[in-house]
């Protein structure tokens, strides 16, 4: 993976689910709703001054949301941040930069 470019899509791991869970409250606050279903399906990574995770999350029915989560460098000791997100995605929508 080159610096700045997105990695190839990979199936979500327990670590990725944990990252999604940590920003779930941020998304619920921004969208002003609760998600009963919040299952990470797949993800891509981007190396920046830290890491961006682009995570496809199943949020119930046939609905998916794409999350961009920023993880700062370890020495900065900052919490994960929900940088951006896209709603109304489908199972077949490719994760791309947003």
Secondary structure, DSSP 8 states (H G I E B T S, - for coil): --TTSB---EE--HHHHHHHHHHHHHHHHHHTS--S--EEEEEEEEESSSEEEEEEEE-STT-EEEEEEEE--GGG----EEEEEEEEE-TT------
